Amino acid sequence: MSRVQIEIFLGTLLVLATGVLMVVYGLGEEARMARLEQEQHGRAIEVGAELFDNNCDDCHGPQGEGVPGLCPPLNDKYFFTNRMKEVGWSGSLEDYIVATISSGRLISTRPELYAGQGAPAMPAWSEDYDGPMRADQIRNLAAFIMNWESTAPDRGAGPQLSGPPVGADISIALPEGDTVNGEALAKAKGCVGCHVSTSTGPAWAASASSLAMGERAALRFEQADYAGAATTPSQYLLESIVAPKVFVVEGYLDTLMPGNFASTMTAQDAADIIAFMLIFK
């Protein structure tokens, strides 16, 4: 066999081998693309979880459980099975989540259950609406929320109290408060989101222009414009929780505070949150 014939033979073998490799690679392409898509989706959920933790859990709860009277749950069977019908959305649920996060919500769709934080009920988060988030970040947030779909519990019954509700009688004697549990409750019920993390509601901590909440409470019920029934700082703080519309601090809307804490907190819950409020100096 001449050199030329050998080269032709080897070249033919190389072409055939290349063809076989391309066929084999092509047969596995669909599986590779599926794995890549799965990896990218997993990464999007991880990024979305971090964004939710940093921006959303004060109002919607650390696990998406919502805050009664303030913000609805997202990790909830109702959200995934009925929300689209409720609002008349014709697209996908994920696109609805993206749209809502992007542009916010001017008014609550269920004001009898969730008053929201005032006007607007939910701020706009997209850069297109002067918010802080890019489009890819909002998509990642939506991916994280959608990840709850298969395991979302039915929260229709609402949270179960460990005892009788505290009620709206501010003259009752509260038990001794636990600041540690009070902090956990303040986070879970959205108090921190309005009174500590942001200035949506009157700040609990002292500032250059304002006393701390405990010091203000000692003076507030003696003001000439005070319309409530409190005669002690403790009663004033309890009143601000269980009957928030009795006296609204000037400069704040009367729709900011949930109005159902009298029925969704026990006396111990209220005492614990008040104890936590009083640690701010």
matplotlib code that plots the C-alpha trace (Angstrom):
import matplotlib.pyplot as plt

x = [0.0, 1.4, 1.8, -1.0, -3.3, -2.4, -3.1, -6.5, -7.4, -6.4, -8.3, -11.4, -11.1, -10.8, -13.8, -15.8, -14.6, -15.5, -19.0, -19.5, -18.5, -20.8, -23.7, -22.9, -22.6, -25.8, -27.7, -26.7, -27.3, -30.9, -29.9, -27.0, -29.3, -31.8, -29.1, -27.9, -31.4, -31.9, -28.6, -29.5, -33.0, -31.5, -29.1, -31.9, -33.8, -30.8, -30.3, -34.0, -34.0, -31.3, -33.2, -36.4, -34.5, -33.0, -36.1, -39.4, -39.5, -40.3, -43.8, -44.4, -42.7, -39.4, -41.0, -43.6, -46.2, -47.5, -48.3, -52.0, -53.7, -50.6, -49.4, -50.8, -48.9, -47.1, -46.1, -49.8, -51.8, -54.5, -51.9, -51.0, -54.5, -56.8, -54.9, -55.0, -58.8, -59.2, -57.4, -58.5, -55.0, -54.9, -51.1, -48.9, -48.6, -44.8, -45.5, -48.0, -45.5, -42.9, -45.5, -46.6, -43.0, -42.0, -44.8, -46.0, -49.6, -51.4, -54.2, -54.7, -56.9, -58.3, -58.4, -60.7, -57.9, -54.7, -54.5, -51.0, -48.6, -50.7, -50.4, -49.1, -50.0, -46.8, -43.9, -42.5, -39.2, -38.2, -35.7, -38.3, -40.6, -37.8, -37.2, -33.9, -34.0, -32.9, -35.2, -33.0, -33.2, -37.0, -37.1, -35.0, -37.4, -40.3, -38.4, -37.9, -41.6, -42.7, -40.4, -43.0, -45.8, -45.5, -45.2, -47.3, -49.5, -53.2, -53.1, -56.8, -57.3, -54.7, -52.3, -53.3, -53.1, -51.6, -54.2, -57.2, -56.8, -55.7, -58.8, -59.1, -59.4, -56.2, -56.8, -56.0, -52.8, -50.3, -47.9, -44.1, -42.8, -40.0, -37.8, -36.3, -39.8, -40.9, -38.2, -39.2, -42.9, -42.1, -40.3, -43.0, -45.8, -44.2, -43.6, -39.8, -40.4, -42.3, -40.9, -37.2, -36.0, -37.9, -39.8, -43.2, -44.4, -43.2, -39.7, -39.1, -35.5, -34.4, -33.1, -31.8, -35.4, -37.3, -37.2, -37.3, -40.7, -40.7, -39.9, -42.5, -45.1, -44.6, -45.5, -48.0, -51.1, -50.8, -50.8, -53.8, -54.7, -54.5, -57.9, -57.3, -58.1, -54.6, -53.4, -50.0, -47.2, -47.9, -51.5, -50.7, -48.3, -51.0, -53.6, -51.4, -51.2, -54.8, -56.7, -54.4, -57.1, -57.9, -54.9, -52.9, -49.6, -49.5, -47.9, -48.9, -51.9, -54.5, -54.3, -50.7, -51.3, -53.2, -56.5, -56.8, -54.0, -56.6, -57.8, -54.6, -52.4, -52.5, -51.8, -48.3, -47.7, -48.5, -46.4, -43.5, -43.7, -44.0, -40.9, -39.0, -40.2, -38.9, -35.3, -34.9, -33.1]
y = [0.0, 3.3, 6.3, 8.1, 5.2, 5.0, 8.7, 8.3, 5.3, 7.2, 10.3, 8.2, 6.6, 10.0, 11.3, 8.2, 8.5, 12.2, 11.4, 8.7, 11.1, 13.8, 11.4, 10.2, 13.8, 14.7, 11.9, 13.1, 16.8, 16.8, 15.3, 17.8, 20.7, 19.4, 19.2, 22.7, 24.1, 22.3, 23.7, 27.2, 27.0, 25.7, 28.7, 31.1, 29.7, 30.1, 33.7, 34.3, 32.9, 35.4, 38.3, 37.2, 37.0, 40.5, 42.3, 40.4, 38.4, 41.4, 41.6, 38.2, 36.1, 34.3, 31.2, 33.0, 32.4, 36.0, 38.4, 38.4, 41.7, 43.1, 40.9, 37.7, 34.4, 33.3, 29.8, 28.9, 26.4, 29.0, 31.2, 28.5, 27.2, 30.2, 33.4, 33.6, 33.2, 35.7, 38.5, 37.5, 37.0, 35.2, 34.5, 32.2, 32.5, 33.1, 36.0, 37.4, 37.2, 39.0, 41.7, 42.3, 42.5, 44.8, 47.4, 46.9, 47.2, 50.5, 49.0, 45.7, 43.2, 41.9, 45.0, 43.2, 40.7, 42.5, 46.3, 46.4, 49.2, 52.1, 53.8, 52.0, 48.6, 47.2, 49.2, 48.8, 46.9, 47.1, 49.6, 50.4, 51.7, 53.5, 50.4, 48.8, 45.5, 44.4, 42.2, 39.1, 39.6, 39.8, 36.6, 34.9, 36.0, 34.6, 31.3, 31.0, 31.7, 29.2, 26.6, 26.4, 25.2, 21.5, 21.7, 24.8, 24.1, 25.1, 28.2, 28.9, 28.3, 30.9, 30.6, 28.7, 30.6, 29.0, 30.5, 32.9, 36.1, 39.2, 41.2, 45.0, 45.7, 47.5, 47.5, 43.8, 42.8, 41.4, 38.7, 39.3, 39.8, 37.8, 40.0, 37.0, 35.7, 39.3, 39.8, 36.6, 37.6, 41.2, 39.7, 37.1, 39.6, 42.3, 44.8, 45.0, 45.7, 48.9, 50.1, 49.1, 48.3, 51.1, 54.3, 53.1, 53.4, 55.3, 54.1, 52.2, 53.3, 56.8, 59.2, 62.8, 64.1, 61.5, 59.7, 55.9, 54.2, 53.5, 57.1, 58.3, 56.0, 57.6, 60.9, 60.2, 59.4, 62.7, 64.8, 67.1, 65.5, 61.9, 60.3, 56.8, 55.3, 54.5, 55.8, 54.1, 53.6, 49.9, 50.4, 52.9, 50.4, 47.6, 50.0, 50.8, 47.1, 45.9, 49.1, 51.0, 53.4, 54.8, 57.2, 57.6, 59.4, 62.5, 62.0, 58.3, 56.7, 54.9, 52.0, 51.0, 48.9, 45.6, 45.8, 42.2, 41.7, 41.7, 38.4, 37.0, 37.5, 36.1, 38.3, 36.6, 37.5, 41.2, 41.3, 39.8, 42.3, 45.2, 43.9, 43.8, 47.3, 48.7, 47.5, 50.2, 53.3]
z = [0.0, -1.1, 1.2, -0.5, -0.1, 3.6, 4.1, 2.3, 4.5, 7.7, 6.6, 5.9, 9.3, 10.9, 9.1, 10.1, 13.8, 13.8, 12.5, 15.1, 17.8, 16.6, 16.5, 20.0, 21.2, 19.5, 21.1, 24.5, 23.8, 25.0, 28.4, 28.7, 28.0, 30.5, 33.2, 32.3, 32.5, 35.9, 37.2, 36.1, 37.7, 40.9, 41.0, 40.3, 43.3, 45.5, 44.4, 44.8, 48.3, 49.3, 47.7, 49.5, 52.8, 52.4, 51.0, 51.4, 54.6, 56.9, 55.3, 53.8, 56.6, 56.6, 55.1, 53.0, 55.7, 55.6, 58.4, 59.5, 58.8, 56.9, 54.0, 52.5, 52.6, 49.4, 50.6, 50.7, 48.7, 48.0, 46.3, 43.8, 43.2, 43.4, 43.2, 39.4, 39.3, 42.2, 40.3, 36.8, 35.5, 32.2, 32.0, 34.1, 37.8, 37.5, 35.1, 37.6, 40.4, 38.2, 37.3, 40.9, 42.2, 39.4, 39.6, 43.1, 44.1, 44.8, 46.8, 48.5, 46.6, 49.9, 52.2, 54.6, 55.3, 54.4, 54.7, 53.3, 54.4, 53.3, 49.9, 48.0, 49.6, 48.1, 46.7, 43.1, 43.0, 39.4, 38.1, 35.4, 38.1, 40.1, 42.3, 43.3, 41.4, 38.0, 35.8, 36.3, 40.1, 40.0, 37.8, 40.4, 43.2, 41.2, 40.7, 44.5, 45.2, 42.6, 44.2, 47.1, 44.8, 45.4, 49.2, 50.0, 53.1, 53.3, 55.6, 55.3, 59.1, 60.0, 62.9, 66.0, 69.3, 72.3, 74.5, 74.5, 72.5, 74.3, 73.3, 73.2, 77.0, 77.8, 81.5, 81.8, 83.7, 81.3, 82.3, 82.4, 78.9, 77.3, 75.1, 73.1, 72.2, 71.6, 69.0, 67.2, 67.3, 66.1, 63.1, 62.3, 62.6, 60.5, 63.3, 62.6, 58.9, 59.7, 63.0, 62.9, 59.3, 57.7, 58.7, 57.5, 61.1, 64.1, 64.9, 68.1, 68.5, 69.5, 66.9, 66.8, 66.5, 68.6, 71.9, 72.0, 72.0, 75.8, 76.6, 74.2, 75.6, 79.1, 77.6, 74.8, 76.9, 78.7, 75.4, 74.9, 71.6, 72.9, 72.3, 73.9, 77.3, 78.5, 81.9, 81.9, 79.4, 79.3, 78.6, 75.8, 74.1, 74.4, 73.0, 70.0, 69.3, 69.9, 69.0, 66.7, 65.3, 68.7, 68.5, 65.3, 65.5, 63.4, 60.1, 59.7, 58.0, 60.0, 57.6, 58.4, 61.5, 61.2, 63.1, 64.1, 66.7, 69.5, 68.1, 66.8, 69.8, 73.3, 76.4, 76.6, 72.9, 73.6, 76.7, 74.9, 72.0, 74.4, 76.4, 73.1, 72.2, 75.5, 74.9, 72.2, 73.7]

ax = plt.figure().add_subplot(projection="3d")
ax.plot(x, y, z, "-o")
ax.set_aspect("equal")
plt.show()
